Amino acid sequence: MDEEASVSMSYSPEALEAFAQVLALGSFSAAARRLGKSQSTISEAISRLEIDLGVALFDRSSKHPTLTEAGRALQGRIEELLAASDKLRRAAGRLVEGMEPRLTLVLSDANQFAEFEARMAELDQRFPEIELECVFAEHGDAINLIQSGRASLGLLSAQASYPPEVGYATIAERADFGLFASHTHPLASEPAVNYHTLAQHRALRLNTIVDESVPTDDLPSGAHRSWSAPNYLLLMDMAAFGFGWSALPRWLVRGYGQGRLKELQVPGWPRSSAVDVIWSRQKSLGPAGAWLLDTLLEGRGDY
């Protein structure tokens, strides 16, 4: 057992998780709902953590709890302890006998996953009896499938933040995006396109089902007209029909666009995004899921 994992056990994992949820959601009651516990249980867990640490972590004088100066100073360390506790739990899970009956993976259209086929072949050899299910989802939809327990592991374009109960780490793959429009679209006749010109035409944006506030950092700002869809395949078809322009995975357009789209020459494009693997910190992975996570994170010692 590494030193950080053993230190994390000095504090209740439930208290660490309660701290992270209150911080993320902004209230004790919201944290209680997310964790399926009573508000008094969350308050007690935070109080025990404060007693153990000898400092007040939250200022409770206002309607919404805010971090004290000590809380801000210790926030990073507490989050490290929570991650170490999760790592220890996953390590223990690898030692448990019994194979999970099904392994469900959440994949993204944004990523080609060059080594995915080889990993699936090895998974088949190592765990021939397991039922494998692959589903496709983006952003908040992918995270929701992990949170709900519907899926075990997810691969998606790296997000700015994740809920505290979702573990994540960046893998070696990259997601490569370009801006595309149909050959019949007015933008296709332009040798170069600037952001002002883009804003004059309809944008086709990714918009997940469970969370409409999908970050649009991948699209130029200023476009007032837009249509949306929950996955890149639909966006690609909408662009191919001439309904607007969109940021699309370049591999997807090359493999399935059937020559219907033209990549626009826009400053700063194409661009790439890091890829994260995500899992639930509240549910132990079975042997197959743990093995696959390990292979995705080979060479990393900090997950």
C-alpha positions as CSV (number, residue, x, y, z in Angstrom):
1,M,0.0,0.0,0.0
2,D,1.5,3.4,-0.9
3,E,1.9,6.1,1.7
4,E,-0.7,8.4,0.3
5,A,-3.3,5.6,0.2
6,S,-2.6,4.6,3.9
7,V,-2.8,8.3,5.0
8,S,-6.2,8.6,3.3
9,M,-7.6,6.0,5.7
10,S,-6.9,8.3,8.6
11,Y,-10.0,10.1,7.5
12,S,-13.4,8.7,6.7
13,P,-13.9,8.3,2.9
14,E,-17.5,9.3,3.4
15,A,-16.4,12.5,5.0
16,L,-14.0,13.3,2.2
17,E,-16.7,12.5,-0.4
18,A,-19.2,14.7,1.5
19,F,-16.7,17.6,1.4
20,A,-16.2,17.2,-2.3
21,Q,-19.9,17.1,-3.0
22,V,-20.7,20.1,-0.8
23,L,-18.0,22.1,-2.6
24,A,-19.2,21.0,-6.0
25,L,-22.9,21.5,-5.5
26,G,-22.9,24.5,-3.1
27,S,-25.1,23.2,-0.3
28,F,-25.4,20.4,2.3
29,S,-28.8,19.5,1.1
30,A,-27.8,19.1,-2.6
31,A,-24.8,17.0,-1.5
32,A,-27.2,14.8,0.6
33,R,-29.5,14.3,-2.4
34,R,-26.6,13.4,-4.7
35,L,-25.2,10.8,-2.1
36,G,-28.6,9.5,-1.1
37,K,-28.2,10.4,2.5
38,S,-29.9,12.8,5.0
39,Q,-28.7,16.4,5.3
40,S,-27.8,15.7,9.0
41,T,-25.6,12.8,7.9
42,I,-23.7,15.1,5.6
43,S,-23.4,17.8,8.2
44,E,-22.1,15.3,10.7
45,A,-19.6,13.9,8.3
46,I,-18.2,17.4,7.5
47,S,-18.1,18.2,11.3
48,R,-16.1,15.0,12.0
49,L,-13.7,15.9,9.2
50,E,-13.3,19.4,10.7
51,I,-12.7,17.9,14.1
52,D,-10.1,15.5,12.8
53,L,-8.3,18.3,10.9
54,G,-8.7,20.8,13.8
55,V,-10.0,23.6,11.5
56,A,-13.3,24.8,10.2
57,L,-13.6,24.0,6.5
58,F,-16.9,25.8,5.7
59,D,-18.3,29.1,6.7
60,R,-22.0,28.3,7.5
61,S,-23.1,31.9,8.4
62,S,-24.7,32.5,5.0
63,K,-27.4,30.6,3.1
64,H,-24.8,28.7,1.1
65,P,-21.7,27.3,2.7
66,T,-18.4,28.7,1.5
67,L,-14.9,27.6,2.1
68,T,-13.0,29.2,4.9
69,E,-9.4,30.3,4.4
70,A,-8.3,27.0,6.0
71,G,-10.7,25.2,3.7
72,R,-9.2,26.8,0.6
73,A,-5.7,26.0,1.8
74,L,-6.6,22.3,2.4
75,Q,-8.9,21.8,-0.6
76,G,-6.3,20.4,-2.9
77,R,-4.9,18.0,-0.2
78,I,-8.4,16.7,0.6
79,E,-9.1,16.1,-3.1
80,E,-5.8,14.2,-3.3
81,L,-6.8,12.0,-0.3
82,L,-10.2,11.3,-1.9
83,A,-8.4,10.2,-5.1
84,A,-6.0,8.0,-3.1
85,S,-9.0,6.4,-1.3
86,D,-10.6,5.7,-4.7
87,K,-7.3,4.2,-5.9
88,L,-7.1,1.9,-2.9
89,R,-10.7,0.8,-3.3
90,R,-10.1,-0.1,-6.9
91,A,-6.9,-2.0,-6.1
92,A,-8.9,-4.0,-3.5
93,G,-11.6,-4.7,-6.1
94,R,-9.0,-6.3,-8.4
95,L,-8.4,-8.9,-5.7
96,V,-12.0,-9.9,-5.3
97,E,-13.1,-13.2,-6.8
98,G,-15.8,-13.2,-9.4
99,M,-16.2,-11.9,-12.9
100,E,-18.7,-9.1,-13.7
101,P,-21.4,-10.5,-16.0
102,R,-21.3,-7.5,-18.3
103,L,-18.9,-4.7,-19.1
104,T,-20.5,-1.6,-20.6
105,L,-18.2,1.0,-22.3
106,V,-19.2,4.5,-23.2
107,L,-17.5,5.7,-26.4
108,S,-17.4,9.0,-28.2
109,D,-17.7,9.6,-32.0
110,A,-14.9,12.2,-31.4
111,N,-12.2,9.5,-31.0
112,Q,-10.9,7.0,-33.4
113,F,-9.0,5.0,-30.7
114,A,-6.3,3.6,-32.9
115,E,-5.4,0.8,-30.4
116,F,-9.0,0.0,-29.4
117,E,-9.3,-3.0,-31.7
118,A,-6.1,-4.6,-30.3
119,R,-7.4,-4.0,-26.7
120,M,-10.7,-5.5,-27.5
121,A,-9.0,-8.6,-29.0
122,E,-7.0,-9.0,-25.8
123,L,-10.1,-8.5,-23.7
124,D,-11.8,-11.3,-25.7
125,Q,-8.8,-13.6,-25.0
126,R,-8.5,-12.8,-21.3
127,F,-12.3,-12.7,-20.5
128,P,-14.0,-14.8,-23.2
129,E,-17.2,-15.3,-21.2
130,I,-17.9,-11.6,-20.4
131,E,-20.8,-9.8,-22.2
132,L,-19.4,-6.6,-23.7
133,E,-21.7,-3.7,-24.5
134,C,-20.6,-0.5,-26.2
135,V,-22.8,2.7,-26.2
136,F,-22.0,6.1,-27.8
137,A,-22.6,9.3,-25.9
138,E,-20.9,12.7,-25.5
139,H,-20.1,15.1,-22.7
140,G,-22.8,15.2,-20.0
141,D,-24.6,12.1,-21.4
142,A,-21.4,10.0,-21.0
143,I,-20.9,11.3,-17.5
144,N,-24.5,10.5,-16.6
145,L,-24.1,6.9,-17.8
146,I,-21.2,6.5,-15.4
147,Q,-22.9,8.3,-12.5
148,S,-26.0,6.2,-12.8
149,G,-24.1,2.9,-12.9
150,R,-25.4,2.2,-16.4
151,A,-21.8,2.0,-17.7
152,S,-18.5,1.0,-16.1
153,L,-15.9,3.0,-18.1
154,G,-16.2,6.0,-20.5
155,L,-13.9,7.5,-23.1
156,L,-14.7,11.1,-24.1
157,S,-13.1,14.4,-25.0
158,A,-11.5,15.9,-21.8
159,Q,-13.9,18.1,-19.8
160,A,-13.0,21.1,-17.7
161,S,-14.4,19.4,-14.6
162,Y,-16.2,16.3,-13.4
163,P,-18.5,15.5,-10.5
164,P,-16.6,14.4,-7.4
165,E,-17.9,10.9,-7.6
166,V,-16.5,10.4,-11.1
167,G,-12.8,9.4,-11.4
168,Y,-10.9,10.4,-14.5
169,A,-7.5,10.4,-16.1
170,T,-6.1,11.5,-19.4
171,I,-4.9,8.8,-21.9
172,A,-2.5,9.0,-24.8
173,E,-5.2,9.4,-27.5
174,R,-6.2,12.8,-28.9
175,A,-9.4,14.0,-30.5
176,D,-8.8,15.9,-33.8
177,F,-11.5,18.4,-34.9
178,G,-12.0,20.5,-37.9
179,L,-14.8,22.9,-39.1
180,F,-16.9,21.5,-42.0
181,A,-19.7,22.5,-44.3
182,S,-21.4,20.9,-47.3
183,H,-19.8,21.5,-50.7
184,T,-23.1,23.3,-51.6
185,H,-22.9,25.7,-48.6
186,P,-21.9,29.3,-49.3
187,L,-18.9,28.9,-47.0
188,A,-17.5,26.1,-49.1
189,S,-16.6,28.6,-51.9
190,E,-14.5,30.7,-49.6
191,P,-10.7,30.0,-49.8
192,A,-10.4,31.2,-46.2
193,V,-13.1,31.9,-43.6
194,N,-12.8,34.2,-40.5
195,Y,-15.0,34.1,-37.4
196,H,-17.0,37.1,-38.4
197,T,-18.1,35.3,-41.7
198,L,-18.9,32.1,-39.7
199,A,-21.2,34.1,-37.5
200,Q,-23.3,35.0,-40.5
201,H,-24.3,31.4,-41.0
202,R,-26.1,28.8,-38.9
203,A,-23.9,26.8,-36.5
204,L,-24.6,23.1,-35.8
205,R,-23.7,22.5,-32.2
206,L,-23.3,19.5,-29.9
207,N,-26.0,19.5,-27.2
208,T,-26.3,16.6,-24.8
209,I,-29.7,15.2,-23.6
210,V,-29.1,15.4,-19.8
211,D,-27.2,18.7,-19.8
212,E,-28.0,21.5,-22.3
213,S,-25.1,23.6,-21.1
214,V,-22.4,21.9,-23.2
215,P,-19.3,24.0,-23.4
216,T,-18.9,25.5,-26.9
217,D,-15.2,26.3,-26.6
218,D,-14.8,24.2,-29.8
219,L,-17.0,26.7,-31.8
220,P,-16.3,30.3,-32.6
221,S,-18.4,32.7,-30.6
222,G,-20.8,35.2,-32.2
223,A,-23.0,32.8,-34.1
224,H,-26.6,33.7,-33.1
225,R,-28.4,31.0,-35.1
226,S,-27.8,27.4,-34.3
227,W,-29.3,23.9,-34.5
228,S,-28.1,21.2,-32.2
229,A,-27.9,17.4,-31.9
230,P,-26.7,15.0,-29.2
231,N,-23.9,13.3,-31.2
232,Y,-21.4,14.0,-34.0
233,L,-23.0,11.6,-36.5
234,L,-26.2,13.6,-36.6
235,L,-24.3,16.8,-36.8
236,M,-22.3,15.4,-39.7
237,D,-25.5,14.5,-41.6
238,M,-27.0,17.9,-40.8
239,A,-23.9,19.6,-42.2
240,A,-23.9,17.3,-45.3
241,F,-27.5,18.4,-46.0
242,G,-26.4,22.0,-46.1
243,F,-28.1,23.1,-42.9
244,G,-25.0,24.8,-41.5
245,W,-21.4,24.4,-40.5
246,S,-20.0,22.4,-37.6
247,A,-17.0,21.3,-35.6
248,L,-16.6,17.6,-36.4
249,P,-14.1,14.8,-35.7
250,R,-11.9,14.7,-38.7
251,W,-11.6,10.9,-38.7
252,L,-15.3,10.6,-38.7
253,V,-15.7,12.8,-41.8
254,R,-12.9,11.0,-43.6
255,G,-14.4,7.6,-42.8
256,Y,-18.1,8.2,-43.1
257,G,-18.6,11.6,-44.7
258,Q,-18.7,10.1,-48.2
259,G,-17.0,13.1,-49.7
260,R,-20.0,15.3,-48.9
261,L,-18.2,17.8,-46.7
262,K,-15.5,20.4,-47.2
263,E,-13.1,21.4,-44.4
264,L,-13.1,25.1,-43.9
265,Q,-9.9,27.0,-43.6
266,V,-10.4,29.0,-40.4
267,P,-7.6,30.5,-38.2
268,G,-6.8,28.2,-35.3
269,W,-8.3,25.1,-37.0
270,P,-8.0,22.2,-37.1
271,R,-7.4,21.6,-33.4
272,S,-7.1,18.7,-31.0
273,S,-8.5,17.8,-27.6
274,A,-7.2,15.5,-24.9
275,V,-9.1,12.3,-24.2
276,D,-10.1,11.2,-20.7
277,V,-11.2,7.8,-19.4
278,I,-13.8,8.1,-16.6
279,W,-15.2,5.7,-14.0
280,S,-17.4,5.8,-10.9
281,R,-15.6,6.2,-7.6
282,Q,-18.7,4.8,-5.8
283,K,-18.8,1.4,-7.6
284,S,-15.8,-1.0,-7.7
285,L,-14.8,-2.2,-11.2
286,G,-14.8,-6.0,-11.8
287,P,-11.7,-7.8,-13.0
288,A,-12.4,-7.1,-16.7
289,G,-13.1,-3.4,-16.2
290,A,-10.1,-3.0,-13.9
291,W,-7.9,-4.7,-16.4
292,L,-9.1,-2.5,-19.2
293,L,-8.6,0.7,-17.1
294,D,-5.1,-0.4,-16.3
295,T,-4.3,-1.0,-20.0
296,L,-5.7,2.4,-20.9
297,L,-3.5,4.0,-18.3
298,E,-0.3,2.1,-18.8
299,G,2.7,4.1,-17.8
300,R,0.8,6.4,-15.5
301,G,1.5,6.2,-11.8
302,D,-0.8,8.9,-10.6
303,Y,-4.3,7.6,-11.3
